[in-house]
Structures are given as structure tokens and as C-alpha cells.
Amino acid sequence: MDDRNFRSTYYGKVGFKGIEKKSLEIILKEEPIDTVKLSQFCLKFPVPSVYRYLIWQLLLGILPCYQSVHALALEQRKRQFEELKSALEIMRKIDTTTSREIVFLKMFLIEEKNLPLEDNDAKLLEDNLQFVRITSVVSDLIPEDVRAFWIAVKLTLMFEKMTRNSYQTVSDIEAILSREDAVLHQFIRKHMILDLLPLPSLFSSAFAKLFHEDVVERVWDRVIGGSGIYLCYVVVAILVTMKRQILSSNDMNEILNNFTVEHSELILSMATDIWCKDGCPLLNLS
């Protein structure tokens, strides 16, 4: 077990879990807040839920590192939010009956200058599933519209960057899997199982709606902290955990759609263990 993981586990078992929380509180009291230290904390330790969404906002650039202007920054974000929504109302793209996911999606598209002229909500949802999935998870975690919207926007843009080199992604997954389970790796290569996985979809939403929300947000902690390749470790953990099902069936969609909460927790734990064993890499392996 990686020393940092061992330390976290040991402190938790002997009742000193608060040591990590106190170190985080020290970081968050600095002026300005050191986002490098904050990123390192996300990579080394479990993020306390009470600080999670503040940390996300800081690392995603929604809030500045100077606490003295947080209130002003939030007010500006709120004004942007209201202006985007108002523009859609004036254009008659939304009204009081429009669902929250459609409102958020159209606000995102107009912000990115990608809102189509024609009104076809069903097609919009189909063409932007990654944003819809991320928004669905974020909205369940954060009831406040303004914060939920901007976090969903920033996460979507971050995760999109991780899908631009699918060849590298497959190469990294194979490299990790070959070390963890050579037999499974050979089987997957022979039957081209990775081609059956919806990797672009999984990566562009960082497993939103695939796992239980409690697991998804912990995956996101690592990625927001700076380790994009952590998603490859999650894929490897899925493959190893579901090895028996994979060897007996090539229907990956059926396998992916039948995760239990226990499966999700096991996958997260295994992914983290392998990632730590490899030295907690941030970028790709090749």
C-alpha cells in the first residue's frame, strides 16, 4: 500500500482522522489560498465532504484564490447566470415549464456560443449527453442553481479535454492492465473488448450516472486535483472487478449497466490502490 494511503488509513483507524482535516483547514485559511497545496491534498487524502464543493470551485477557477473577494466573485457568477437565463427567456428558448436540465444545457450552449437556431430539445439532450449526465449528478449534490451550473460547466470543459486522444487512453489502459492481470489483458486484446467500451462517453462525463453519486464525486476529487489518468485506473479496476462476467460475456453494456453500490466501492478502492502503487501519476503513462 502507498505510504500516503497507509497513513490515511492508519490515522482513521486510531482516531486521528482529524489531522488531515486540520491540515486542509490551514490551507483554506491562507491568503491567498495555495491551489497547488489544495491539489496535492485532493491527490493524497480523502476530501472531507464539508469542504468538497468549495475546493472544487477553487480548483476549477470559479472562485479566486483570494478569500476577501469570494463574495464579489459569487455575485458576478450569479449575475452571469441570470443574464444567460434572461437571454434565453427573451429569445423564447425557455419558459417557466422548461426543465432544469434543458435550462442549464441551453445556458451552457449560449455561453459557449453553440446554441442552435432550431428548437429541438430532444436532439439537444442527445447531442450533449455528457453535460446532461454531469449536470444531473451535480444538481443532486448541490441544490443551489448558480453554484451547480458553474461547476457543471467547468467539469464538462475539463472532462472534454480528456477525450481528445483516444489512442493514448487505450494505450494507457492496456499498459496498466497488462501489469495487473496479464491473462485478462490478453483476453481483452484478443476479443477487442476495449473497442466495445464507450470510452469517450465514460471519460467525457467521468463516470457520471455509471456509479453511485458518492463514488462519482470521489473519482472527480482526483481528477479535479490534477490526475486525468486516474480515469484509466478506474477503467482497469472495472475490467478486473468484472473479470468473470467479461470472460463469459462480451456484452459490455449489460455489464456496465448492472453495477451495484458494492461494485462501485470495490472499483474505486481498487483503482486508488493501483494508482498509488504506480506512484499516483498525473498525466498519461507513455
Secondary structure, 3 states (H helix, E strand, C coil): CCHHHHHHHHHHHHCCCHHHHHHHHHHHHCCCCCHHHHHHHHHHCCCCHHHHHHHHHHHCCCCCCCHHHHHHHHHHHHHHHHHHHHHHHHCCCCCCCCCHHHHHHHHHHHHCCCCCCCCCHHHHHHHCHHHHHHHHHHHHHCCCHHHHHHHHHHHHHHHHHCCCCHHHHHHHHHHHHHHHCHHHHHHHHHCCHHHHCCHHHHHHCCCCCCCCHHHHHHHHHHHHHCCCCHHHHHHHHHHHHCHHHHHHCCCHHHHHCCCCHHHHHHHHHHHHHHHHHCCCCCCCCC
